[in-house]
Amino acid sequence: MCTFIKAYRSETASFLDFNPNANHLLNVIARRARRTPCNLNNLAVGECFIGFKSVGLTEQQYRTAKKHLQKIDLVSFRVARKLTGGVTSGVTVAKLMDSRVYDINTSEGNATATPTQRQPNANLTSNKNVKNEKNKDICQQVADEFNNYLGDELSSVVKVTDKRKAGIRGCIAQMKGTDHDFTKIEAWIGLFDYIKKSDFLMGRKSDWSMSFDFLVNKSNLLKIIEGQYENE
């Protein structure tokens, strides 16, 4: 029997365009996710077994993709016990948390929240650390995520000055109305992750290196997003 899942055009889906491995892993999880409970393997609605070897990713790519999906509360992961050939072993179970990107057309209960249900349920799925991050000023969040993703390769941001705040707000205003909503920290995370995995950090001139101030210049940001910037 063939079934189908729905894919939504959403800000979160656009964010995942910058994270192809996380996007791929989410797609696999959505297609494998149970639409009804299964007593044989103790999987609930929205759950499936998952592992890096079965999704075509390296172990490191798989771990990083999992972290991305967990950070934005799209998927949760747990370790379950599974009996195979008389041997009990640990296996990872992924659970699709909501339908911001994929709706698996669940046929029972309310296991997967709909887009209209998501907002009331948001506080139930967010952990304390995520809540604290959302309470931060967007400019400080951007600086923190820059340090998190690029601080090892580039100079870390020590202070978010007024000039840097103005630059961030200028970038947000410029991208308003596009698929890249930089009022959301997810868009900045996608940008930093894209830069980290691209060739922007390689082959630099000896007298120049990319910096936080360079990235929060709205002209430079637009060129990077549109693929017009070349690292000479």
GUVOKOL-405107 format. One record per residue: residue number from 1; residue in one letter; y, z, x of N, C-alpha, C in turn. Coordinates in pm, whole numbers, plus 32768, in hexadecimal, padded with zeros to 4 digits. Layout:
N
    i  aa    nv    nw    nu   cav   caw   cau    cv    cw    cu
  NUM   a     Y     Z     X     Y     Z     X     Y     Z     X
...
//
This chain:
232
    i  aa    nv    nw    nu   cav   caw   cau    cv    cw    cu
    1   m  7F88  8000  8054  8000  8000  8000  807D  8000  8058
    2   c  80D9  7FA7  8039  8156  7F9F  8086  81C2  7FF1  8040
    3   t  820A  803E  808D  827D  8087  805A  82F6  805E  80AC
    4   f  836B  808D  8084  83E3  8066  80CE  843E  80DD  80E0
    5   i  8497  80D4  8142  84FE  8138  8157  8585  80F4  814E
    6   k  85EB  8141  812D  8673  810C  8122  86C1  812E  81A0
    7   a  8710  80D0  81CF  8769  80E8  8241  87F9  80E5  820E
    8   y  8846  814C  8233  88D1  8157  8205  8934  812C  8270
    9   r  89A1  80EB  8244  8A13  80D4  829C  8A67  8153  829A
   10   s  8A67  819C  8306  8AAC  821D  8309  8AE8  8235  8392
   11   e  8B3E  8299  839D  8B7A  82BD  841D  8B0E  82E6  8480
   12   t  8AAB  832F  844F  8A3F  835B  84A7  89EF  82E4  84D9
   13   a  89D7  8282  8483  898E  820A  84AD  89DD  81C0  8518
   14   s  8A62  81B9  8508  8AB6  8177  856C  8AB2  81C3  85F0
   15   f  8AB2  8248  85E9  8AA8  829A  8661  8A28  827C  86AD
   16   l  89BB  8268  8666  893B  824F  86A7  8934  81C6  86E8
   17   d  8992  816D  86C8  8998  80EC  870E  89B0  8101  87A3
   18   f  89F3  8170  87C6  8A0C  8190  8852  8995  81D8  8892
   19   n  8930  81FA  8841  88BC  8244  8872  883D  81FC  8848
   20   p  881E  818C  8888  87AD  813A  885A  8726  8182  8859
   21   n  870F  81DB  88B9  868F  8221  88BC  8684  8284  8848
   22   a  86F1  82CB  882C  86F2  8327  87BA  86E5  82D8  8738
   23   n  8727  8265  8731  8720  820F  86BB  8690  81E0  86A5
   24   h  864F  81B8  8711  85C4  818A  8708  8568  81FB  86DC
   25   l  8579  8271  8718  8523  82E2  86F5  8535  8309  8663
   26   l  85B2  8309  8634  85CC  832A  85A7  8589  82C5  854A
   27   n  858E  8245  856F  8550  81DD  851E  84B9  81F3  8512
   28   v  847A  8216  8584  83EA  822F  8583  83C9  82A7  852B
   29   i  8417  8312  853A  83FF  838B  84EB  840F  836E  8457
   30   a  8476  8324  8431  848E  8304  83A4  841B  82B4  8369
   31   r  83E6  8255  83B8  8378  8202  8386  82F5  824F  837D
   32   r  82E3  82B2  83D4  8267  8300  83D3  826D  8378  8375
   33   a  82E3  83A2  8350  82F4  841E  8304  82A7  841C  8281
   34   r  8269  848B  8261  821D  8499  81E6  8279  8495  816C
   35   r  8252  844A  8106  829B  844A  8087  8263  84B4  8029
   36   t  81E9  84E1  8043  81A9  854C  7FF7  8167  85AB  805B
   37   p  814F  8628  8036  810C  8685  8092  807E  8658  80AF
   38   c  804B  867D  8124  7FC1  865B  8149  7F7A  86DB  8177
   39   n  7F1B  8709  8127  7ED4  8785  8148  7E72  8772  81BB
   40   l  7E46  86F7  81D3  7DE5  86DF  823C  7E1C  86FB  82C6
   41   n  7E9C  86DA  82DC  7ED8  86F2  835F  7F50  8751  835A
   42   n  7F63  8790  82E5  7FCD  87F4  82D2  8059  87BD  82EB
   43   l  806F  8741  82C5  80F4  8706  82D1  813B  870F  8249
   44   a  81B9  8738  824D  8209  873F  81D4  8252  86BB  81BE
   45   v  8295  86AF  814D  82E6  8638  8133  8350  862B  819E
   46   g  835E  85B1  81D5  83C1  8597  823D  8391  85B0  82C9
   47   e  8314  85DD  82DA  82DE  85FC  835E  827E  8592  8390
   48   c  826F  858A  8414  820D  8531  8451  81EE  8564  84DD
   49   f  817D  8537  8515  815C  8554  85A0  81A7  84F2  85F8
   50   i  81D1  8520  866D  821F  84CB  86C5  8201  84EE  8757
   51   g  8210  848C  87AF  81FC  84A1  883E  8234  842A  888A
   52   f  825E  843F  8907  82A3  83D4  894E  8249  835B  8967
   53   k  81C6  8370  897A  816D  8300  8995  815D  82A6  891C
   54   s  8171  82DE  88A5  815A  8290  882A  81D6  824A  87F8
   55   v  8249  825D  883C  82C4  821F  880B  8300  81BC  886F
   56   g  82BB  81A6  88DF  82EA  8141  893F  835D  816D  8996
   57   l  836D  81F1  89A9  83D6  8225  89FF  8398  8271  8A74
   58   t  83E4  827C  8AE1  83B7  82D2  8B4D  83C6  8363  8B20
   59   e  8388  83BE  8B67  8391  844B  8B40  8421  847D  8B44
   60   q  846E  8452  8BAA  84F9  847E  8BB4  854D  8442  8B44
   61   q  8539  83C2  8B27  8582  8382  8AB9  8563  83C7  8A35
   62   y  84E5  83E9  8A23  84B8  842D  89A8  84FA  84B5  8999
   63   r  84FD  8502  8A06  8539  8588  8A00  85CF  8580  89E2
   64   t  8613  8521  8A23  86A3  8512  8A0D  86BF  84E6  897E
   65   a  866F  848A  8949  867F  845B  88BF  866B  84CE  885D
   66   k  8609  8523  8877  85F1  8597  8820  866B  85F2  881D
   67   k  86A6  860A  8892  871B  8662  8899  878F  862A  8847
   68   h  87A3  85A5  8850  880F  8566  8802  87F9  857A  876D
   69   l  877F  8564  873F  8762  856E  86AF  876B  85FF  867F
   70   q  8742  865D  86D4  874D  86E9  86B0  87DF  8716  86AB
   71   k  882F  86E5  870A  88BA  8712  8714  890B  86ED  8699
   72   i  88EC  867C  865C  8937  8654  85E5  88E8  8670  8565
   73   d  8882  86C6  8571  8837  86F8  84FC  87F6  868A  84AA
   74   l  87C8  8620  84EB  8780  85B8  84A4  86EA  85D4  849E
   75   v  86B5  860F  850A  8626  8629  8514  8610  86B2  8553
   76   s  85AC  86F9  8522  8580  8774  8564  84F4  875D  859C
   77   f  84D1  87A9  8601  844F  8799  8642  840B  8822  864E
   78   r  8387  8821  863B  8339  889B  864F  82B3  8876  868C
   79   v  8273  88D7  86C9  81EF  88C1  8703  8187  88FC  86A5
   80   a  8125  88AA  8682  80B8  88D6  862A  8034  88CD  8676
   81   r  7FCF  890C  8640  7F4A  8907  867C  7EF7  889F  8633
   82   k  7EB3  884B  867F  7E64  87DF  8643  7DD9  87DE  8681
   83   l  7D73  87D1  862D  7CE9  87CD  865C  7CBB  873D  8668
   84   t  7C9C  8714  86E4  7C6F  868B  86FE  7BF1  868F  8753
   85   g  7B82  865B  871C  7B06  8658  8769  7AD6  86E2  8790
   86   g  7AED  8743  873B  7AC1  87CB  8757  7B1D  8818  87B3
   87   v  7B8C  87D9  87DE  7BEB  881A  8838  7C70  882F  87F1
   88   t  7CA4  88A9  87F7  7D25  88C7  87BA  7D94  88B5  8820
   89   s  7DF8  8867  87FC  7E66  884D  8858  7EEA  8851  880D
   90   g  7F58  885E  885A  7FDC  885E  881E  800C  87D0  8805
   91   v  804C  87BA  8794  8081  8737  8772  810C  874A  8736
   92   t  8166  86EC  8753  81EF  86F6  8720  81F8  86BC  8694
   93   v  8238  8708  863C  8252  86DA  85B3  82E8  86C7  85A3
   94   a  8311  8651  8578  839E  8634  855D  83B6  863B  84C7
   95   k  8428  8671  84A0  844C  8677  8412  84D5  8638  83FC
   96   l  84DB  85D4  83A9  8559  8594  8385  85A8  85F3  832B
   97   m  8622  8618  8358  866D  8681  8314  86C0  864F  829D
   98   d  86F1  85D4  82A3  873F  85A0  8234  8740  8508  8238
   99   s  878D  84CB  81DF  878B  8439  81D3  8810  83F9  81F8
  100   r  8853  842D  825E  88CF  83EF  828B  88B9  8362  82BF
  101   v  8843  834B  82FA  8824  82C6  8332  87B0  8285  82E7
  102   y  8743  82CF  82D2  86CE  8299  828C  86A8  82F2  8216
  103   d  868A  82B1  81A6  8654  82F5  8131  85C3  82C9  8123
  104   i  8566  8327  812D  84D8  8303  812D  849F  82F8  80A0
  105   n  84F6  8303  803A  84C8  82F8  7FAE  845B  835D  7F90
  106   t  8478  83DA  7FB0  8416  8443  7F96  83EF  8445  7F03
  107   s  8371  8458  7EE9  8340  8452  7E5F  8325  84DB  7E25
  108   e  8349  8544  7E6F  8331  85CA  7E39  839A  862B  7E6A
  109   g  83D1  867A  7E10  8427  86E9  7E35  84AC  86BE  7E6E
  110   n  84E6  871A  7EBA  856C  8706  7EF1  856A  8718  7F87
  111   a  84FB  86EB  7FC8  84EA  8707  8056  8550  86C1  80AC
  112   t  8579  8649  8084  85DC  8600  80D3  865C  85F3  8083
  113   a  86C7  862A  80B5  8744  862C  8068  877F  85A1  805A
  114   t  87BA  8586  7FE7  8800  8508  7FD2  888C  8515  800C
  115   p  88D5  84A5  801C  895C  84AD  8052  89B5  850E  8005
  116   t  89A5  8516  7F7F  89FA  856F  7F31  89D0  8600  7F3F
  117   q  8953  8617  7F64  8921  869F  7F76  893E  86D5  8000
  118   r  8957  867C  805E  8960  86A3  80E9  89CC  870A  8102
  119   q  8A42  86F7  80C8  8AB1  8751  80E5  8A93  87E1  80BB
  120   p  8A5F  87FA  8040  8A3F  8884  801C  89D3  88C0  8075
  121   n  8977  886C  80A7  8909  889F  80F7  8929  88A7  818B
  122   a  899F  8879  81B5  89BE  886E  8243  89B3  88F4  828A
  123   n  89E3  895F  824B  89E1  89E1  828C  8954  8A16  829E
  124   l  88F4  89E3  824F  886B  8A10  825B  8827  89D6  82D5
  125   t  8850  895F  8300  880F  891C  836F  8859  892D  83F2
  126   s  88D4  895E  83EF  8922  896C  8469  8908  89F4  84A7
  127   n  88EF  89F6  852A  88DC  8A75  856D  8963  8AAC  859B
  128   k  8960  8B24  85D1  89DC  8B68  85F6  8A2B  8B19  865C
  129   n  89E7  8ADE  86BE  8A2E  8A93  8725  8A76  8A1A  86ED
  130   v  8A34  89D4  8690  8A72  895F  8653  8AEE  8989  8603
  131   k  8AE4  89F8  85BB  8B56  8A28  856D  8BCC  8A48  85C8
  132   n  8BAE  8A88  8639  8C1A  8AAA  8696  8C5C  8A2D  86CC
  133   e  8C0D  89C5  86E9  8C45  8948  871D  8CA1  8907  86B6
  134   k  8C78  890A  8637  8CC8  88C9  85CF  8D4C  8912  85B6
  135   n  8D4E  8994  85D9  8DC9  89E1  85C6  8E2E  89C9  8635
  136   k  8E05  898A  86A1  8E5F  896E  870F  8EBF  88FD  86EB
  137   d  8F32  88FE  872B  8F8E  888F  871F  8F4A  8812  8756
  138   i  8F5F  879F  8715  8F1C  8724  873F  8F3A  8701  87CF
  139   c  8FB4  871D  87FE  8FD8  86FC  8888  8F84  874D  88EB
  140   q  8F6E  87CD  88CC  8F1B  8820  8924  8E8A  87F5  891D
  141   q  8E5C  87CD  88A7  8DD3  879C  889B  8DBE  871F  88F0
  142   v  8E1F  86C4  88EE  8E16  8649  893D  8E0C  866B  89D1
  143   a  8E60  86C7  8A00  8E5D  86EF  8A8D  8DD7  872F  8AB0
  144   d  8DA4  8785  8A59  8D24  87C8  8A73  8CB2  8764  8A7D
  145   e  8CB1  8702  8A23  8C44  869F  8A25  8C53  8640  8A9D
  146   f  8CCE  8623  8AC5  8CE3  85D4  8B3E  8CA5  861C  8BB5
  147   n  8CC0  869D  8BC2  8C88  86EC  8C30  8BF0  86F1  8C27
  148   n  8BBD  86F9  8BAC  8B2D  8702  8B97  8AE6  8682  8BC1
  149   y  8B21  860E  8BA0  8ADF  858F  8BBA  8B06  8552  8C41
  150   l  8B83  8565  8C6A  8BB4  851D  8CE0  8BEA  8579  8D4D
  151   g  8BE7  85FA  8D35  8C20  8658  8D96  8BDF  8655  8E1D
  152   d  8B5C  8633  8E23  8B16  862E  8EA3  8B3F  85B4  8EF5
  153   e  8B5C  8545  8EB1  8B80  84CA  8EF7  8C16  84C0  8F11
  154   l  8C66  84F4  8EB5  8CF8  84EA  8EC0  8D35  8575  8EC7
  155   s  8DB5  857C  8EDF  8DF9  85FD  8EE4  8DFB  863C  8E59
  156   s  8DD2  86BA  8E50  8DD0  8700  8DD1  8E5D  871F  8DA1
  157   v  8E6B  872A  8D1E  8EEB  874E  8CE3  8EF7  87E7  8CE6
  158   v  8F61  8818  8D26  8F78  88A8  8D30  8FD2  88D7  8CBE
  159   k  9036  8886  8C9A  9095  88AE  8C33  90B9  8835  8BDD
  160   v  90BE  884C  8B5B  90E8  87E2  8AFF  917F  87EE  8AED
  161   t  91C7  87A1  8B3A  9259  87A7  8B38  9292  8761  8ABD
  162   d  9312  8774  8AA6  9354  8732  8A35  934B  869A  8A41
  163   k  9356  8669  8ABC  934D  85D9  8AD3  92C2  85A6  8AAE
  164   r  925B  85F0  8AD2  91D2  85C8  8AB0  91BA  85D0  8A1A
  165   k  91F0  8636  89DA  91E3  8640  8948  9225  85C7  8904
  166   a  9299  85A1  8937  92DE  852D  88FE  928B  84AF  8911
  167   g  9249  84A3  8985  91F5  842F  899F  917F  842A  8940
  168   i  913E  849C  8929  90CB  84A3  88CE  90F6  847E  8840
  169   r  9166  84B5  8815  9196  8498  878D  91C0  8406  877F
  170   g  91F3  83CC  87EC  9215  833E  87EA  9199  82E8  87DA
  171   c  912C  830E  881D  90AE  82C6  8810  9077  82D0  8781
  172   i  9081  8348  8749  9051  835E  86C0  909F  8307  865E
  173   a  9123  8305  866E  9177  82B7  8613  915A  8222  8620
  174   q  9145  81F4  869B  912D  8165  86B2  90AC  8136  8672
  175   m  9044  8189  8675  8FC2  8160  8643  8FB0  817F  85AE
  176   k  9016  81B3  856D  900D  81D2  84DE  8FF1  8153  848F
  177   g  8F94  815C  8433  8F73  80E8  83E0  8F09  808F  841B
  178   t  8ED5  80B0  8494  8E6A  8063  84D1  8DE6  80AF  84C0
  179   d  8D7C  8076  84F6  8CFA  80BA  84F1  8CF2  812E  8553
  180   h  8D57  813C  85A9  8D57  81A5  860F  8DBE  8210  85E7
  181   d  8D8F  8274  859E  8DE8  82DD  856C  8DF1  834C  85D3
  182   f  8E59  8348  8626  8E65  83A9  8692  8EA0  842D  8664
  183   t  8EAD  8440  85DF  8EC8  84C7  85AE  8E48  851A  85B1
  184   k  8DD6  84D5  85C0  8D53  8516  85C7  8D27  851F  8659
  185   i  8CF9  8594  8681  8CCF  85A7  870C  8C58  854F  872E
  186   e  8C08  8529  86C8  8B95  84D3  86E2  8BBD  844D  871F
  187   a  8C31  8419  86F7  8C5F  839A  872D  8C80  83A8  87C2
  188   w  8CBD  8417  87E7  8CDE  842E  8875  8C5E  8443  88C6
  189   i  8BFE  848C  888E  8B7F  84A1  88D3  8B3B  841B  88EC
  190   g  8B3D  83C4  8885  8B02  833F  8896  8B45  82F0  8904
  191   l  8BCA  82FA  890C  8C16  82B4  8973  8BF1  82E6  89FE
  192   f  8BEE  836B  8A10  8BD0  83A4  8A93  8B41  8385  8ABE
  193   d  8AE5  8388  8A5D  8A5A  836A  8A7C  8A4B  82D8  8AA3
  194   y  8A94  8280  8A5D  8A92  81F1  8A7D  8AC5  81D9  8B0B
  195   i  8B33  821C  8B2E  8B6C  820C  8BB4  8B0C  8241  8C1D
  196   k  8ACE  82B1  8C00  8A71  82EE  8C60  89FC  8291  8C7F
  197   k  89CF  8247  8C18  895B  81EF  8C2A  8980  8162  8C53
  198   s  8A02  8142  8C56  8A2E  80BC  8C77  8A4B  80B2  8D0C
  199   d  8A85  803F  8D34  8AA5  802B  8DC1  8B35  8051  8DE2
  200   f  8B7A  8095  8D85  8C04  80BC  8DA0  8C0D  811C  8E17
  201   l  8BA4  816A  8E2C  8BA7  81CF  8E95  8B6F  819C  8F19
  202   m  8B47  811E  8F1A  8B0D  80E6  8F94  8B68  8079  8FCD
  203   g  8B63  8067  904E  8BAC  7FFB  908D  8C42  800B  9085
  204   r  8C74  8086  9083  8D04  809B  9077  8D4A  807F  90FB
  205   k  8DC8  8057  90F1  8E19  804B  9169  8E29  80D4  91A7
  206   s  8E31  80DA  922A  8E38  815A  926F  8EB6  81A8  924E
  207   d  8F20  8162  9224  8F9E  81A6  9207  8FB2  81BF  9171
  208   w  8F48  81AE  9120  8F55  81C2  9091  8ED5  81F8  9057
  209   s  8EE1  824F  8FF7  8E6E  827C  8FA9  8E9D  8299  8F1C
  210   m  8E45  8284  8EBF  8E65  829D  8E33  8E83  8331  8E20
  211   s  8EDF  8351  8DC8  8F05  83DB  8DB0  8F15  83F5  8D1B
  212   f  8F22  8472  8CF8  8F39  8497  8C6C  8FBB  8459  8C3A
  213   d  9024  845F  8C8E  90A6  8427  8C65  909D  8391  8C4F
  214   f  904A  834D  8C9D  9036  82BE  8C8B  8FF6  82A2  8C03
  215   l  8F93  82F5  8BDE  8F49  82DC  8B62  8F9A  82FB  8AE6
  216   v  8FF4  835C  8AED  9042  837F  8A75  90C4  8330  8A6E
  217   n  90CC  82C4  8AB9  9137  8263  8AAB  9108  81FE  8A42
  218   k  9151  81F1  89D4  911F  81A1  8963  9107  810F  8988
  219   s  9154  80DA  89E6  9140  8050  8A0F  90BB  8040  8A59
  220   n  909E  809C  8AB5  9021  8098  8AFF  8FAA  80AE  8AA3
  221   l  8FB7  810C  8A45  8F4B  812A  89E8  8F25  80B0  8996
  222   l  8F88  806A  8962  8F6E  7FF4  8910  8F27  7F88  8961
  223   k  8F52  7F75  89DE  8F12  7F0F  8A32  8E7F  7F30  8A4C
  224   i  8E62  7FB0  8A62  8DD6  7FD9  8A7B  8D82  7FC0  89FE
  225   i  8DB6  7FE7  898A  8D6B  7FD6  890D  8D54  7F43  88EE
  226   e  8DB7  7EF0  8908  8DAB  7E61  88EC  8D66  7E13  895D
  227   g  8D40  7E59  89C7  8CFA  7E19  8A36  8D53  7DC2  8A8A
  228   q  8DD7  7DDC  8A87  8E34  7D89  8AD4  8E52  7DC5  8B5E
  229   y  8E2E  7E45  8B72  8E4E  7E84  8BF0  8DE7  7E61  8C59
  230   e  8E12  7E37  8CCB  8DB8  7E17  8D3A  8DD7  7E74  8DAE
  231   n  8D6D  7EB2  8DE2  8D7C  7F0C  8E52  8D7A  7EBC  8ED3
  232   e  8DEE  7E95  8F02  8DF5  7E3E  8F77  8DD3  7E89  8FF7
//
